[in-house]
Amino acid sequence: MRCCNMKKISINKITLVGMLAALTVALSFLESLLPPLFMLPPGFKIGISNIAVMFALLYSGLWAGVLLSVIKSIFVLIVNGGYAFVLSFVGSIGAVIVMSTLIWLFKEKISYGALSVSGAVTHNMMQLICVYLITASASIFYYAPVLIIAAVICGVGVASAVKLTMPIVLKFVK
C-alpha cells in the first residue's frame, strides 16, 4: 500500500538517467581536455555535456535535468575546485529551469535549437551575475555580448547533436 500519491518512475527511465549521468561526467571531462578554441572567449566551454542534460530534461523531465546538473557540478568541484563549482552549479540549474519552463509553456512547439540556445544564454548570464556578486565589478558585464554570441553558436551545436542522437537513443529506451 502506498502512503503517498507518488508518480511511478520506470526502471528504464532510472537506468537511462544513470547512463546519462555517466555520459555527462565523461563529456565534461573530455571537454576539460580540449584546448581553448579559436574565436571563443577565454574560459568559455562548448557545453558538450549539456547534450546529455538536455536529453534527460526532454525525456525524463525537470528532476532528471536538475539531477544531472548537480552531478556535473559535483564533478567540476572535484576537478576544478569551489569557484568553478559555484559557477557550474548556478549556470546549470538556471539553464535547466529556463529550458524546463519553455518546455512546459510551449509543449511540443519549441525547437531543440530554441531550447538549447535559451539554456546556453541563461547559463552564461547566470555565471556572469555570479561573478559580479563575487567580485562586485560591474565591468564584467562588458563581456556579456561576447558570451551571448558564443552561447548562441554553441547552443545551436548542442541542439544539432541532440536532434541527431535523440531518435537513435529513443529506439533503445522505449
BELDAUR-V474284 format. One record per residue. N is the residue number from 0. RES is the residue in one small letter. SS is DSSP state (H for helix, E for strand, - for the rest). D_CENTER is the distance of its C-alpha to the mean C-alpha in Angstrom with 2 decimals. Layout:
BEGIN
n->N res->RES ss->SS d_center->D_CENTER
n->N res->RES ss->SS d_center->D_CENTER
END
This chain:
BEGIN
n->0 res->m ss->- d_center->37.20
n->1 res->r ss->- d_center->33.96
n->2 res->c ss->- d_center->34.17
n->3 res->c ss->- d_center->31.12
n->4 res->n ss->- d_center->29.81
n->5 res->m ss->- d_center->26.64
n->6 res->k ss->- d_center->24.73
n->7 res->k ss->- d_center->25.25
n->8 res->i ss->- d_center->22.24
n->9 res->s ss->- d_center->23.25
n->10 res->i ss->H d_center->23.42
n->11 res->n ss->H d_center->21.72
n->12 res->k ss->H d_center->18.55
n->13 res->i ss->H d_center->18.71
n->14 res->t ss->H d_center->19.34
n->15 res->l ss->H d_center->16.55
n->16 res->v ss->H d_center->13.99
n->17 res->g ss->H d_center->15.81
n->18 res->m ss->H d_center->15.68
n->19 res->l ss->H d_center->11.95
n->20 res->a ss->H d_center->11.70
n->21 res->a ss->H d_center->14.16
n->22 res->l ss->H d_center->12.50
n->23 res->t ss->H d_center->9.21
n->24 res->v ss->H d_center->11.75
n->25 res->a ss->H d_center->13.91
n->26 res->l ss->H d_center->11.60
n->27 res->s ss->H d_center->10.61
n->28 res->f ss->H d_center->14.39
n->29 res->l ss->H d_center->15.31
n->30 res->e ss->H d_center->13.41
n->31 res->s ss->H d_center->15.23
n->32 res->l ss->H d_center->18.42
n->33 res->l ss->- d_center->18.15
n->34 res->p ss->- d_center->20.49
n->35 res->p ss->- d_center->19.61
n->36 res->l ss->- d_center->19.52
n->37 res->f ss->- d_center->22.28
n->38 res->m ss->- d_center->21.77
n->39 res->l ss->- d_center->18.38
n->40 res->p ss->- d_center->18.72
n->41 res->p ss->- d_center->19.40
n->42 res->g ss->- d_center->16.59
n->43 res->f ss->- d_center->13.99
n->44 res->k ss->- d_center->11.58
n->45 res->i ss->- d_center->10.79
n->46 res->g ss->- d_center->7.20
n->47 res->i ss->- d_center->8.61
n->48 res->s ss->- d_center->6.87
n->49 res->n ss->H d_center->3.91
n->50 res->i ss->H d_center->7.24
n->51 res->a ss->H d_center->7.80
n->52 res->v ss->H d_center->5.04
n->53 res->m ss->H d_center->6.16
n->54 res->f ss->H d_center->9.52
n->55 res->a ss->H d_center->9.77
n->56 res->l ss->H d_center->9.16
n->57 res->l ss->H d_center->11.72
n->58 res->y ss->H d_center->14.05
n->59 res->s ss->H d_center->14.19
n->60 res->g ss->- d_center->13.03
n->61 res->l ss->H d_center->11.64
n->62 res->w ss->H d_center->12.97
n->63 res->a ss->H d_center->11.17
n->64 res->g ss->H d_center->7.64
n->65 res->v ss->H d_center->8.94
n->66 res->l ss->H d_center->10.74
n->67 res->l ss->H d_center->8.21
n->68 res->s ss->H d_center->6.40
n->69 res->v ss->H d_center->10.11
n->70 res->i ss->H d_center->11.15
n->71 res->k ss->H d_center->8.93
n->72 res->s ss->H d_center->10.25
n->73 res->i ss->H d_center->13.64
n->74 res->f ss->H d_center->13.68
n->75 res->v ss->H d_center->13.12
n->76 res->l ss->H d_center->15.94
n->77 res->i ss->H d_center->18.17
n->78 res->v ss->H d_center->17.81
n->79 res->n ss->H d_center->17.62
n->80 res->g ss->- d_center->18.98
n->81 res->g ss->H d_center->18.68
n->82 res->y ss->H d_center->17.93
n->83 res->a ss->H d_center->14.87
n->84 res->f ss->H d_center->13.79
n->85 res->v ss->H d_center->14.34
n->86 res->l ss->H d_center->12.41
n->87 res->s ss->H d_center->9.32
n->88 res->f ss->H d_center->9.84
n->89 res->v ss->H d_center->10.76
n->90 res->g ss->H d_center->8.09
n->91 res->s ss->H d_center->5.16
n->92 res->i ss->H d_center->7.78
n->93 res->g ss->H d_center->8.96
n->94 res->a ss->H d_center->6.21
n->95 res->v ss->H d_center->6.28
n->96 res->i ss->H d_center->9.97
n->97 res->v ss->H d_center->10.53
n->98 res->m ss->H d_center->9.20
n->99 res->s ss->H d_center->11.16
n->100 res->t ss->H d_center->14.02
n->101 res->l ss->H d_center->14.22
n->102 res->i ss->H d_center->14.41
n->103 res->w ss->H d_center->17.05
n->104 res->l ss->H d_center->18.91
n->105 res->f ss->H d_center->19.14
n->106 res->k ss->H d_center->19.02
n->107 res->e ss->H d_center->19.44
n->108 res->k ss->H d_center->20.35
n->109 res->i ss->- d_center->17.00
n->110 res->s ss->- d_center->15.98
n->111 res->y ss->H d_center->12.89
n->112 res->g ss->H d_center->13.42
n->113 res->a ss->H d_center->13.65
n->114 res->l ss->H d_center->10.51
n->115 res->s ss->H d_center->8.41
n->116 res->v ss->H d_center->10.61
n->117 res->s ss->H d_center->10.52
n->118 res->g ss->H d_center->6.84
n->119 res->a ss->H d_center->7.48
n->120 res->v ss->H d_center->10.77
n->121 res->t ss->H d_center->9.92
n->122 res->h ss->H d_center->7.72
n->123 res->n ss->H d_center->10.85
n->124 res->m ss->H d_center->13.33
n->125 res->m ss->H d_center->12.38
n->126 res->q ss->H d_center->12.76
n->127 res->l ss->H d_center->15.93
n->128 res->i ss->H d_center->17.31
n->129 res->c ss->H d_center->16.77
n->130 res->v ss->H d_center->18.64
n->131 res->y ss->H d_center->21.25
n->132 res->l ss->H d_center->21.81
n->133 res->i ss->H d_center->22.30
n->134 res->t ss->H d_center->24.49
n->135 res->a ss->- d_center->26.10
n->136 res->s ss->- d_center->26.29
n->137 res->a ss->H d_center->25.83
n->138 res->s ss->H d_center->26.20
n->139 res->i ss->H d_center->22.53
n->140 res->f ss->H d_center->21.92
n->141 res->y ss->H d_center->23.81
n->142 res->y ss->H d_center->20.74
n->143 res->a ss->H d_center->18.78
n->144 res->p ss->H d_center->20.15
n->145 res->v ss->H d_center->19.30
n->146 res->l ss->H d_center->15.66
n->147 res->i ss->H d_center->15.49
n->148 res->i ss->H d_center->17.23
n->149 res->a ss->H d_center->15.10
n->150 res->a ss->H d_center->11.85
n->151 res->v ss->H d_center->13.77
n->152 res->i ss->H d_center->14.93
n->153 res->c ss->H d_center->11.77
n->154 res->g ss->H d_center->10.05
n->155 res->v ss->H d_center->13.21
n->156 res->g ss->H d_center->13.02
n->157 res->v ss->H d_center->9.71
n->158 res->a ss->H d_center->11.30
n->159 res->s ss->H d_center->14.47
n->160 res->a ss->H d_center->13.30
n->161 res->v ss->H d_center->11.99
n->162 res->k ss->H d_center->15.28
n->163 res->l ss->H d_center->17.31
n->164 res->t ss->H d_center->16.13
n->165 res->m ss->H d_center->15.65
n->166 res->p ss->H d_center->19.45
n->167 res->i ss->H d_center->20.35
n->168 res->v ss->H d_center->18.32
n->169 res->l ss->H d_center->19.49
n->170 res->k ss->H d_center->23.04
n->171 res->f ss->H d_center->22.75
n->172 res->v ss->H d_center->21.21
n->173 res->k ss->- d_center->23.52
END
